[in-house]
Amino acid sequence: MVVVSGRSNRHVAAICEHLVTDMKDEGFGAPRVEGLEAGDWVLIDTGDIIIHVFRPEIREFYNIEKMWAAPEVGEETLH
């Protein structure tokens, strides 16, 4: 999983368009893309890699990194 920030909706969309174009040009096929129209949070699913591209405010709000972080020592874990 890759998590990236863009400075604005336009920047997020440009990052995603370049990534998708580069993946196609390198022979990785066409990834599935969600959220490109709004440009707040775009998900690019390549099959093996998931790329999240956020505006900073959206990234901070959802805090996706925390969902995937290893628990700290001393924290209770779910079994």
PyMOL Python script that loads the backbone (N, CA, C, O; Angstrom):
from pymol import cmd

cmd.read_pdbstr("""\
ATOM      1  N   MET A   1       0.847  -1.163   0.000  1.00  0.00           N
ATOM      2  CA  MET A   1       0.000   0.000   0.000  1.00  0.00           C
ATOM      3  C   MET A   1       0.895   1.228   0.000  1.00  0.00           C
ATOM      4  O   MET A   1       1.885   1.293   0.729  1.00  0.00           O
ATOM      5  N   VAL A   2       0.536   2.194  -0.820  1.00  0.00           N
ATOM      6  CA  VAL A   2       1.263   3.457  -0.906  1.00  0.00           C
ATOM      7  C   VAL A   2       0.280   4.574  -0.570  1.00  0.00           C
ATOM      8  O   VAL A   2      -0.842   4.586  -1.075  1.00  0.00           O
ATOM      9  N   VAL A   3       0.695   5.509   0.279  1.00  0.00           N
ATOM     10  CA  VAL A   3      -0.139   6.651   0.653  1.00  0.00           C
ATOM     11  C   VAL A   3       0.615   7.919   0.270  1.00  0.00           C
ATOM     12  O   VAL A   3       1.774   8.109   0.642  1.00  0.00           O
ATOM     13  N   VAL A   4      -0.071   8.789  -0.486  1.00  0.00           N
ATOM     14  CA  VAL A   4       0.555   9.986  -1.052  1.00  0.00           C
ATOM     15  C   VAL A   4      -0.362  11.179  -0.804  1.00  0.00           C
ATOM     16  O   VAL A   4      -1.581  11.021  -0.738  1.00  0.00           O
ATOM     17  N   SER A   5       0.215  12.367  -0.668  1.00  0.00           N
ATOM     18  CA  SER A   5      -0.572  13.597  -0.556  1.00  0.00           C
ATOM     19  C   SER A   5      -0.303  14.507  -1.731  1.00  0.00           C
ATOM     20  O   SER A   5       0.827  14.611  -2.209  1.00  0.00           O
ATOM     21  N   GLY A   6      -1.359  15.171  -2.196  1.00  0.00           N
ATOM     22  CA  GLY A   6      -1.248  16.242  -3.174  1.00  0.00           C
ATOM     23  C   GLY A   6      -1.689  17.534  -2.502  1.00  0.00           C
ATOM     24  O   GLY A   6      -2.401  17.496  -1.498  1.00  0.00           O
ATOM     25  N   ARG A   7      -1.285  18.653  -3.031  1.00  0.00           N
ATOM     26  CA  ARG A   7      -1.575  19.939  -2.393  1.00  0.00           C
ATOM     27  C   ARG A   7      -2.998  20.433  -2.611  1.00  0.00           C
ATOM     28  O   ARG A   7      -3.500  21.226  -1.814  1.00  0.00           O
ATOM     29  N   SER A   8      -3.659  19.980  -3.676  1.00  0.00           N
ATOM     30  CA  SER A   8      -5.002  20.453  -4.011  1.00  0.00           C
ATOM     31  C   SER A   8      -5.705  19.369  -4.821  1.00  0.00           C
ATOM     32  O   SER A   8      -5.098  18.362  -5.185  1.00  0.00           O
ATOM     33  N   ASN A   9      -6.997  19.584  -5.101  1.00  0.00           N
ATOM     34  CA  ASN A   9      -7.742  18.617  -5.924  1.00  0.00           C
ATOM     35  C   ASN A   9      -7.057  18.432  -7.276  1.00  0.00           C
ATOM     36  O   ASN A   9      -6.924  17.313  -7.773  1.00  0.00           O
ATOM     37  N   ARG A  10      -6.636  19.527  -7.848  1.00  0.00           N
ATOM     38  CA  ARG A  10      -5.986  19.473  -9.166  1.00  0.00           C
ATOM     39  C   ARG A  10      -4.661  18.711  -9.103  1.00  0.00           C
ATOM     40  O   ARG A  10      -4.343  17.935 -10.004  1.00  0.00           O
ATOM     41  N   HIS A  11      -3.899  18.932  -8.043  1.00  0.00           N
ATOM     42  CA  HIS A  11      -2.622  18.248  -7.875  1.00  0.00           C
ATOM     43  C   HIS A  11      -2.839  16.747  -7.660  1.00  0.00           C
ATOM     44  O   HIS A  11      -2.121  15.929  -8.235  1.00  0.00           O
ATOM     45  N   VAL A  12      -3.824  16.383  -6.838  1.00  0.00           N
ATOM     46  CA  VAL A  12      -4.159  14.975  -6.616  1.00  0.00           C
ATOM     47  C   VAL A  12      -4.516  14.308  -7.946  1.00  0.00           C
ATOM     48  O   VAL A  12      -4.021  13.224  -8.255  1.00  0.00           O
ATOM     49  N   ALA A  13      -5.374  14.962  -8.729  1.00  0.00           N
ATOM     50  CA  ALA A  13      -5.778  14.404 -10.023  1.00  0.00           C
ATOM     51  C   ALA A  13      -4.580  14.260 -10.960  1.00  0.00           C
ATOM     52  O   ALA A  13      -4.468  13.258 -11.666  1.00  0.00           O
ATOM     53  N   ALA A  14      -3.686  15.246 -10.976  1.00  0.00           N
ATOM     54  CA  ALA A  14      -2.514  15.191 -11.858  1.00  0.00           C
ATOM     55  C   ALA A  14      -1.578  14.049 -11.452  1.00  0.00           C
ATOM     56  O   ALA A  14      -1.058  13.337 -12.311  1.00  0.00           O
ATOM     57  N   ILE A  15      -1.364  13.877 -10.146  1.00  0.00           N
ATOM     58  CA  ILE A  15      -0.532  12.766  -9.673  1.00  0.00           C
ATOM     59  C   ILE A  15      -1.111  11.446 -10.158  1.00  0.00           C
ATOM     60  O   ILE A  15      -0.391  10.594 -10.677  1.00  0.00           O
ATOM     61  N   CYS A  16      -2.415  11.284  -9.984  1.00  0.00           N
ATOM     62  CA  CYS A  16      -3.074  10.030 -10.363  1.00  0.00           C
ATOM     63  C   CYS A  16      -3.016   9.792 -11.870  1.00  0.00           C
ATOM     64  O   CYS A  16      -2.743   8.676 -12.310  1.00  0.00           O
ATOM     65  N   GLU A  17      -3.265  10.818 -12.649  1.00  0.00           N
ATOM     66  CA  GLU A  17      -3.217  10.672 -14.105  1.00  0.00           C
ATOM     67  C   GLU A  17      -1.821  10.255 -14.562  1.00  0.00           C
ATOM     68  O   GLU A  17      -1.681   9.409 -15.445  1.00  0.00           O
ATOM     69  N   HIS A  18      -0.796  10.847 -13.964  1.00  0.00           N
ATOM     70  CA  HIS A  18       0.580  10.471 -14.314  1.00  0.00           C
ATOM     71  C   HIS A  18       0.889   9.031 -13.902  1.00  0.00           C
ATOM     72  O   HIS A  18       1.507   8.283 -14.659  1.00  0.00           O
ATOM     73  N   LEU A  19       0.455   8.647 -12.700  1.00  0.00           N
ATOM     74  CA  LEU A  19       0.689   7.271 -12.251  1.00  0.00           C
ATOM     75  C   LEU A  19       0.026   6.259 -13.177  1.00  0.00           C
ATOM     76  O   LEU A  19       0.643   5.268 -13.568  1.00  0.00           O
ATOM     77  N   VAL A  20      -1.220   6.508 -13.523  1.00  0.00           N
ATOM     78  CA  VAL A  20      -1.958   5.582 -14.392  1.00  0.00           C
ATOM     79  C   VAL A  20      -1.301   5.505 -15.767  1.00  0.00           C
ATOM     80  O   VAL A  20      -1.139   4.416 -16.317  1.00  0.00           O
ATOM     81  N   THR A  21      -0.926   6.644 -16.319  1.00  0.00           N
ATOM     82  CA  THR A  21      -0.258   6.670 -17.623  1.00  0.00           C
ATOM     83  C   THR A  21       1.071   5.916 -17.569  1.00  0.00           C
ATOM     84  O   THR A  21       1.372   5.117 -18.456  1.00  0.00           O
ATOM     85  N   ASP A  22       1.862   6.171 -16.528  1.00  0.00           N
ATOM     86  CA  ASP A  22       3.154   5.487 -16.383  1.00  0.00           C
ATOM     87  C   ASP A  22       2.979   3.980 -16.241  1.00  0.00           C
ATOM     88  O   ASP A  22       3.749   3.212 -16.816  1.00  0.00           O
ATOM     89  N   MET A  23       1.971   3.548 -15.477  1.00  0.00           N
ATOM     90  CA  MET A  23       1.733   2.114 -15.319  1.00  0.00           C
ATOM     91  C   MET A  23       1.363   1.464 -16.649  1.00  0.00           C
ATOM     92  O   MET A  23       1.847   0.380 -16.975  1.00  0.00           O
ATOM     93  N   LYS A  24       0.509   2.127 -17.407  1.00  0.00           N
ATOM     94  CA  LYS A  24       0.127   1.608 -18.729  1.00  0.00           C
ATOM     95  C   LYS A  24       1.344   1.550 -19.647  1.00  0.00           C
ATOM     96  O   LYS A  24       1.560   0.550 -20.331  1.00  0.00           O
ATOM     97  N   ASP A  25       2.145   2.626 -19.664  1.00  0.00           N
ATOM     98  CA  ASP A  25       3.329   2.692 -20.524  1.00  0.00           C
ATOM     99  C   ASP A  25       4.365   1.625 -20.173  1.00  0.00           C
ATOM    100  O   ASP A  25       5.100   1.163 -21.046  1.00  0.00           O
ATOM    101  N   GLU A  26       4.425   1.237 -18.910  1.00  0.00           N
ATOM    102  CA  GLU A  26       5.386   0.223 -18.471  1.00  0.00           C
ATOM    103  C   GLU A  26       4.844  -1.198 -18.602  1.00  0.00           C
ATOM    104  O   GLU A  26       5.510  -2.161 -18.222  1.00  0.00           O
ATOM    105  N   GLY A  27       3.632  -1.322 -19.143  1.00  0.00           N
ATOM    106  CA  GLY A  27       3.074  -2.642 -19.397  1.00  0.00           C
ATOM    107  C   GLY A  27       2.346  -3.285 -18.235  1.00  0.00           C
ATOM    108  O   GLY A  27       2.139  -4.498 -18.235  1.00  0.00           O
ATOM    109  N   PHE A  28       1.956  -2.504 -17.254  1.00  0.00           N
ATOM    110  CA  PHE A  28       1.245  -3.051 -16.099  1.00  0.00           C
ATOM    111  C   PHE A  28      -0.266  -3.080 -16.297  1.00  0.00           C
ATOM    112  O   PHE A  28      -0.996  -3.488 -15.393  1.00  0.00           O
ATOM    113  N   GLY A  29      -0.741  -2.661 -17.449  1.00  0.00           N
ATOM    114  CA  GLY A  29      -2.180  -2.661 -17.712  1.00  0.00           C
ATOM    115  C   GLY A  29      -2.851  -1.426 -17.144  1.00  0.00           C
ATOM    116  O   GLY A  29      -2.197  -0.486 -16.691  1.00  0.00           O
ATOM    117  N   ALA A  30      -4.174  -1.454 -17.181  1.00  0.00           N
ATOM    118  CA  ALA A  30      -4.970  -0.323 -16.710  1.00  0.00           C
ATOM    119  C   ALA A  30      -5.484  -0.609 -15.299  1.00  0.00           C
ATOM    120  O   ALA A  30      -6.302  -1.511 -15.117  1.00  0.00           O
ATOM    121  N   PRO A  31      -5.018   0.142 -14.300  1.00  0.00           N
ATOM    122  CA  PRO A  31      -5.509  -0.071 -12.936  1.00  0.00           C
ATOM    123  C   PRO A  31      -6.935   0.446 -12.784  1.00  0.00           C
ATOM    124  O   PRO A  31      -7.402   1.256 -13.584  1.00  0.00           O
ATOM    125  N   ARG A  32      -7.611  -0.027 -11.757  1.00  0.00           N
ATOM    126  CA  ARG A  32      -8.937   0.498 -11.421  1.00  0.00           C
ATOM    127  C   ARG A  32      -8.737   1.773 -10.612  1.00  0.00           C
ATOM    128  O   ARG A  32      -7.895   1.820  -9.715  1.00  0.00           O
ATOM    129  N   VAL A  33      -9.510   2.800 -10.928  1.00  0.00           N
ATOM    130  CA  VAL A  33      -9.355   4.107 -10.281  1.00  0.00           C
ATOM    131  C   VAL A  33     -10.714   4.561  -9.753  1.00  0.00           C
ATOM    132  O   VAL A  33     -11.709   4.518 -10.477  1.00  0.00           O
ATOM    133  N   GLU A  34     -10.758   4.992  -8.503  1.00  0.00           N
ATOM    134  CA  GLU A  34     -11.970   5.522  -7.881  1.00  0.00           C
ATOM    135  C   GLU A  34     -11.685   6.893  -7.295  1.00  0.00           C
ATOM    136  O   GLU A  34     -10.635   7.098  -6.687  1.00  0.00           O
ATOM    137  N   GLY A  35     -12.607   7.838  -7.470  1.00  0.00           N
ATOM    138  CA  GLY A  35     -12.523   9.144  -6.829  1.00  0.00           C
ATOM    139  C   GLY A  35     -11.796  10.218  -7.609  1.00  0.00           C
ATOM    140  O   GLY A  35     -11.591  11.317  -7.095  1.00  0.00           O
ATOM    141  N   LEU A  36     -11.403   9.926  -8.835  1.00  0.00           N
ATOM    142  CA  LEU A  36     -10.628  10.898  -9.612  1.00  0.00           C
ATOM    143  C   LEU A  36     -11.427  12.165  -9.906  1.00  0.00           C
ATOM    144  O   LEU A  36     -10.858  13.255  -9.963  1.00  0.00           O
ATOM    145  N   GLU A  37     -12.739  12.032 -10.093  1.00  0.00           N
ATOM    146  CA  GLU A  37     -13.561  13.200 -10.434  1.00  0.00           C
ATOM    147  C   GLU A  37     -13.521  14.264  -9.347  1.00  0.00           C
ATOM    148  O   GLU A  37     -13.416  15.453  -9.647  1.00  0.00           O
ATOM    149  N   ALA A  38     -13.605  13.846  -8.081  1.00  0.00           N
ATOM    150  CA  ALA A  38     -13.612  14.804  -6.970  1.00  0.00           C
ATOM    151  C   ALA A  38     -12.201  15.279  -6.621  1.00  0.00           C
ATOM    152  O   ALA A  38     -11.994  16.452  -6.309  1.00  0.00           O
ATOM    153  N   GLY A  39     -11.241  14.370  -6.674  1.00  0.00           N
ATOM    154  CA  GLY A  39      -9.851  14.742  -6.395  1.00  0.00           C
ATOM    155  C   GLY A  39      -9.513  14.935  -4.939  1.00  0.00           C
ATOM    156  O   GLY A  39      -8.453  15.473  -4.621  1.00  0.00           O
ATOM    157  N   ASP A  40     -10.398  14.505  -4.031  1.00  0.00           N
ATOM    158  CA  ASP A  40     -10.100  14.603  -2.603  1.00  0.00           C
ATOM    159  C   ASP A  40      -9.298  13.399  -2.124  1.00  0.00           C
ATOM    160  O   ASP A  40      -8.287  13.538  -1.435  1.00  0.00           O
ATOM    161  N   TRP A  41      -9.774  12.210  -2.506  1.00  0.00           N
ATOM    162  CA  TRP A  41      -9.135  10.946  -2.147  1.00  0.00           C
ATOM    163  C   TRP A  41      -9.312  10.022  -3.332  1.00  0.00           C
ATOM    164  O   TRP A  41     -10.432   9.628  -3.657  1.00  0.00           O
ATOM    165  N   VAL A  42      -8.224   9.679  -3.973  1.00  0.00           N
ATOM    166  CA  VAL A  42      -8.272   8.802  -5.137  1.00  0.00           C
ATOM    167  C   VAL A  42      -7.608   7.485  -4.767  1.00  0.00           C
ATOM    168  O   VAL A  42      -6.528   7.454  -4.177  1.00  0.00           O
ATOM    169  N   LEU A  43      -8.280   6.401  -5.129  1.00  0.00           N
ATOM    170  CA  LEU A  43      -7.756   5.068  -4.893  1.00  0.00           C
ATOM    171  C   LEU A  43      -7.404   4.466  -6.246  1.00  0.00           C
ATOM    172  O   LEU A  43      -8.233   4.425  -7.155  1.00  0.00           O
ATOM    173  N   ILE A  44      -6.164   3.999  -6.369  1.00  0.00           N
ATOM    174  CA  ILE A  44      -5.700   3.321  -7.582  1.00  0.00           C
ATOM    175  C   ILE A  44      -5.373   1.892  -7.177  1.00  0.00           C
ATOM    176  O   ILE A  44      -4.503   1.652  -6.340  1.00  0.00           O
ATOM    177  N   ASP A  45      -6.084   0.943  -7.786  1.00  0.00           N
ATOM    178  CA  ASP A  45      -5.916  -0.475  -7.471  1.00  0.00           C
ATOM    179  C   ASP A  45      -5.257  -1.154  -8.658  1.00  0.00           C
ATOM    180  O   ASP A  45      -5.870  -1.305  -9.715  1.00  0.00           O
ATOM    181  N   THR A  46      -4.012  -1.562  -8.483  1.00  0.00           N
ATOM    182  CA  THR A  46      -3.275  -2.227  -9.567  1.00  0.00           C
ATOM    183  C   THR A  46      -3.386  -3.738  -9.481  1.00  0.00           C
ATOM    184  O   THR A  46      -2.871  -4.455 -10.339  1.00  0.00           O
ATOM    185  N   GLY A  47      -4.055  -4.219  -8.449  1.00  0.00           N
ATOM    186  CA  GLY A  47      -4.128  -5.648  -8.216  1.00  0.00           C
ATOM    187  C   GLY A  47      -3.149  -6.051  -7.131  1.00  0.00           C
ATOM    188  O   GLY A  47      -3.549  -6.632  -6.122  1.00  0.00           O
ATOM    189  N   ASP A  48      -1.878  -5.755  -7.321  1.00  0.00           N
ATOM    190  CA  ASP A  48      -0.844  -6.077  -6.329  1.00  0.00           C
ATOM    191  C   ASP A  48      -0.566  -4.910  -5.390  1.00  0.00           C
ATOM    192  O   ASP A  48      -0.136  -5.113  -4.255  1.00  0.00           O
ATOM    193  N   ILE A  49      -0.806  -3.702  -5.855  1.00  0.00           N
ATOM    194  CA  ILE A  49      -0.503  -2.501  -5.077  1.00  0.00           C
ATOM    195  C   ILE A  49      -1.743  -1.615  -5.040  1.00  0.00           C
ATOM    196  O   ILE A  49      -2.415  -1.421  -6.052  1.00  0.00           O
ATOM    197  N   ILE A  50      -2.032  -1.082  -3.857  1.00  0.00           N
ATOM    198  CA  ILE A  50      -3.108  -0.110  -3.685  1.00  0.00           C
ATOM    199  C   ILE A  50      -2.449   1.230  -3.397  1.00  0.00           C
ATOM    200  O   ILE A  50      -1.606   1.338  -2.507  1.00  0.00           O
ATOM    201  N   ILE A  51      -2.839   2.254  -4.158  1.00  0.00           N
ATOM    202  CA  ILE A  51      -2.278   3.592  -3.975  1.00  0.00           C
ATOM    203  C   ILE A  51      -3.412   4.525  -3.564  1.00  0.00           C
ATOM    204  O   ILE A  51      -4.436   4.604  -4.242  1.00  0.00           O
ATOM    205  N   HIS A  52      -3.225   5.228  -2.454  1.00  0.00           N
ATOM    206  CA  HIS A  52      -4.177   6.229  -1.978  1.00  0.00           C
ATOM    207  C   HIS A  52      -3.522   7.586  -2.180  1.00  0.00           C
ATOM    208  O   HIS A  52      -2.403   7.811  -1.719  1.00  0.00           O
ATOM    209  N   VAL A  53      -4.211   8.489  -2.867  1.00  0.00           N
ATOM    210  CA  VAL A  53      -3.700   9.850  -3.063  1.00  0.00           C
ATOM    211  C   VAL A  53      -4.732  10.795  -2.448  1.00  0.00           C
ATOM    212  O   VAL A  53      -5.888  10.828  -2.872  1.00  0.00           O
ATOM    213  N   PHE A  54      -4.303  11.556  -1.453  1.00  0.00           N
ATOM    214  CA  PHE A  54      -5.196  12.410  -0.679  1.00  0.00           C
ATOM    215  C   PHE A  54      -4.816  13.880  -0.789  1.00  0.00           C
ATOM    216  O   PHE A  54      -3.664  14.219  -1.059  1.00  0.00           O
ATOM    217  N   ARG A  55      -5.807  14.749  -0.576  1.00  0.00           N
ATOM    218  CA  ARG A  55      -5.517  16.130  -0.195  1.00  0.00           C
ATOM    219  C   ARG A  55      -5.132  16.059   1.286  1.00  0.00           C
ATOM    220  O   ARG A  55      -5.631  15.187   1.998  1.00  0.00           O
ATOM    221  N   PRO A  56      -4.258  16.952   1.773  1.00  0.00           N
ATOM    222  CA  PRO A  56      -3.783  16.859   3.168  1.00  0.00           C
ATOM    223  C   PRO A  56      -4.903  16.810   4.216  1.00  0.00           C
ATOM    224  O   PRO A  56      -4.816  16.048   5.179  1.00  0.00           O
ATOM    225  N   GLU A  57      -5.951  17.619   4.030  1.00  0.00           N
ATOM    226  CA  GLU A  57      -7.037  17.660   5.016  1.00  0.00           C
ATOM    227  C   GLU A  57      -7.779  16.326   5.074  1.00  0.00           C
ATOM    228  O   GLU A  57      -8.173  15.873   6.149  1.00  0.00           O
ATOM    229  N   ILE A  58      -7.965  15.710   3.925  1.00  0.00           N
ATOM    230  CA  ILE A  58      -8.669  14.433   3.853  1.00  0.00           C
ATOM    231  C   ILE A  58      -7.793  13.332   4.448  1.00  0.00           C
ATOM    232  O   ILE A  58      -8.282  12.460   5.166  1.00  0.00           O
ATOM    233  N   ARG A  59      -6.502  13.379   4.146  1.00  0.00           N
ATOM    234  CA  ARG A  59      -5.572  12.385   4.696  1.00  0.00           C
ATOM    235  C   ARG A  59      -5.552  12.453   6.218  1.00  0.00           C
ATOM    236  O   ARG A  59      -5.576  11.423   6.892  1.00  0.00           O
ATOM    237  N   GLU A  60      -5.509  13.663   6.752  1.00  0.00           N
ATOM    238  CA  GLU A  60      -5.500  13.834   8.201  1.00  0.00           C
ATOM    239  C   GLU A  60      -6.815  13.343   8.818  1.00  0.00           C
ATOM    240  O   GLU A  60      -6.804  12.689   9.861  1.00  0.00           O
ATOM    241  N   PHE A  61      -7.938  13.652   8.182  1.00  0.00           N
ATOM    242  CA  PHE A  61      -9.250  13.264   8.706  1.00  0.00           C
ATOM    243  C   PHE A  61      -9.392  11.744   8.798  1.00  0.00           C
ATOM    244  O   PHE A  61      -9.808  11.224   9.833  1.00  0.00           O
ATOM    245  N   TYR A  62      -9.048  11.027   7.719  1.00  0.00           N
ATOM    246  CA  TYR A  62      -9.221   9.574   7.705  1.00  0.00           C
ATOM    247  C   TYR A  62      -8.089   8.828   8.405  1.00  0.00           C
ATOM    248  O   TYR A  62      -8.294   7.711   8.881  1.00  0.00           O
ATOM    249  N   ASN A  63      -6.912   9.417   8.474  1.00  0.00           N
ATOM    250  CA  ASN A  63      -5.770   8.843   9.185  1.00  0.00           C
ATOM    251  C   ASN A  63      -5.586   7.365   8.840  1.00  0.00           C
ATOM    252  O   ASN A  63      -5.479   6.519   9.728  1.00  0.00           O
ATOM    253  N   ILE A  64      -5.551   7.068   7.563  1.00  0.00           N
ATOM    254  CA  ILE A  64      -5.488   5.689   7.078  1.00  0.00           C
ATOM    255  C   ILE A  64      -4.236   4.954   7.561  1.00  0.00           C
ATOM    256  O   ILE A  64      -4.270   3.738   7.748  1.00  0.00           O
ATOM    257  N   GLU A  65      -3.149   5.668   7.762  1.00  0.00           N
ATOM    258  CA  GLU A  65      -1.928   5.032   8.232  1.00  0.00           C
ATOM    259  C   GLU A  65      -2.134   4.368   9.591  1.00  0.00           C
ATOM    260  O   GLU A  65      -1.560   3.313   9.861  1.00  0.00           O
ATOM    261  N   LYS A  66      -2.952   4.984  10.451  1.00  0.00           N
ATOM    262  CA  LYS A  66      -3.194   4.433  11.788  1.00  0.00           C
ATOM    263  C   LYS A  66      -3.910   3.084  11.691  1.00  0.00           C
ATOM    264  O   LYS A  66      -3.647   2.186  12.490  1.00  0.00           O
ATOM    265  N   MET A  67      -4.805   2.938  10.724  1.00  0.00           N
ATOM    266  CA  MET A  67      -5.521   1.668  10.574  1.00  0.00           C
ATOM    267  C   MET A  67      -4.568   0.518  10.284  1.00  0.00           C
ATOM    268  O   MET A  67      -4.820  -0.616  10.690  1.00  0.00           O
ATOM    269  N   TRP A  68      -3.474   0.808   9.582  1.00  0.00           N
ATOM    270  CA  TRP A  68      -2.557  -0.240   9.148  1.00  0.00           C
ATOM    271  C   TRP A  68      -1.291  -0.312   9.986  1.00  0.00           C
ATOM    272  O   TRP A  68      -0.419  -1.138   9.714  1.00  0.00           O
ATOM    273  N   ALA A  69      -1.175   0.529  10.990  1.00  0.00           N
ATOM    274  CA  ALA A  69       0.029   0.553  11.815  1.00  0.00           C
ATOM    275  C   ALA A  69       0.041  -0.633  12.778  1.00  0.00           C
ATOM    276  O   ALA A  69      -1.005  -1.108  13.218  1.00  0.00           O
ATOM    277  N   ALA A  70       1.229  -1.089  13.087  1.00  0.00           N
ATOM    278  CA  ALA A  70       1.384  -2.145  14.090  1.00  0.00           C
ATOM    279  C   ALA A  70       1.058  -1.550  15.460  1.00  0.00           C
ATOM    280  O   ALA A  70       1.371  -0.389  15.724  1.00  0.00           O
ATOM    281  N   PRO A  71       0.431  -2.343  16.330  1.00  0.00           N
ATOM    282  CA  PRO A  71       0.129  -1.809  17.667  1.00  0.00           C
ATOM    283  C   PRO A  71       1.413  -1.512  18.429  1.00  0.00           C
ATOM    284  O   PRO A  71       2.418  -2.206  18.279  1.00  0.00           O
ATOM    285  N   GLU A  72       1.357  -0.471  19.245  1.00  0.00           N
ATOM    286  CA  GLU A  72       2.516  -0.121  20.060  1.00  0.00           C
ATOM    287  C   GLU A  72       2.649  -1.129  21.198  1.00  0.00           C
ATOM    288  O   GLU A  72       1.669  -1.757  21.600  1.00  0.00           O
ATOM    289  N   VAL A  73       3.836  -1.274  21.700  1.00  0.00           N
ATOM    290  CA  VAL A  73       4.081  -2.173  22.829  1.00  0.00           C
ATOM    291  C   VAL A  73       3.228  -1.711  23.998  1.00  0.00           C
ATOM    292  O   VAL A  73       3.224  -0.531  24.350  1.00  0.00           O
ATOM    293  N   GLY A  74       2.508  -2.648  24.596  1.00  0.00           N
ATOM    294  CA  GLY A  74       1.657  -2.301  25.727  1.00  0.00           C
ATOM    295  C   GLY A  74       0.208  -2.087  25.329  1.00  0.00           C
ATOM    296  O   GLY A  74      -0.673  -2.120  26.189  1.00  0.00           O
ATOM    297  N   GLU A  75      -0.064  -1.867  24.044  1.00  0.00           N
ATOM    298  CA  GLU A  75      -1.439  -1.717  23.584  1.00  0.00           C
ATOM    299  C   GLU A  75      -2.108  -3.076  23.525  1.00  0.00           C
ATOM    300  O   GLU A  75      -1.472  -4.080  23.204  1.00  0.00           O
ATOM    301  N   GLU A  76      -3.378  -3.102  23.833  1.00  0.00           N
ATOM    302  CA  GLU A  76      -4.128  -4.352  23.697  1.00  0.00           C
ATOM    303  C   GLU A  76      -4.354  -4.628  22.224  1.00  0.00           C
ATOM    304  O   GLU A  76      -4.612  -3.713  21.442  1.00  0.00           O
ATOM    305  N   THR A  77      -4.258  -5.884  21.851  1.00  0.00           N
ATOM    306  CA  THR A  77      -4.514  -6.269  20.473  1.00  0.00           C
ATOM    307  C   THR A  77      -5.758  -7.120  20.419  1.00  0.00           C
ATOM    308  O   THR A  77      -6.101  -7.796  21.389  1.00  0.00           O
ATOM    309  N   LEU A  78      -6.438  -7.089  19.285  1.00  0.00           N
ATOM    310  CA  LEU A  78      -7.633  -7.917  19.084  1.00  0.00           C
ATOM    311  C   LEU A  78      -7.206  -9.341  18.754  1.00  0.00           C
ATOM    312  O   LEU A  78      -6.257  -9.541  17.995  1.00  0.00           O
ATOM    313  N   HIS A  79      -7.868 -10.295  19.292  1.00  0.00           N
ATOM    314  CA  HIS A  79      -7.554 -11.695  19.014  1.00  0.00           C
ATOM    315  C   HIS A  79      -8.703 -12.328  18.283  1.00  0.00           C
ATOM    316  O   HIS A  79      -8.646 -13.511  17.950  1.00  0.00           O
TER     317      HIS A  79
END
""", "prot")
cmd.dss("prot")
cmd.show_as("cartoon", "prot")
cmd.util.cbc("prot")
cmd.orient("prot")
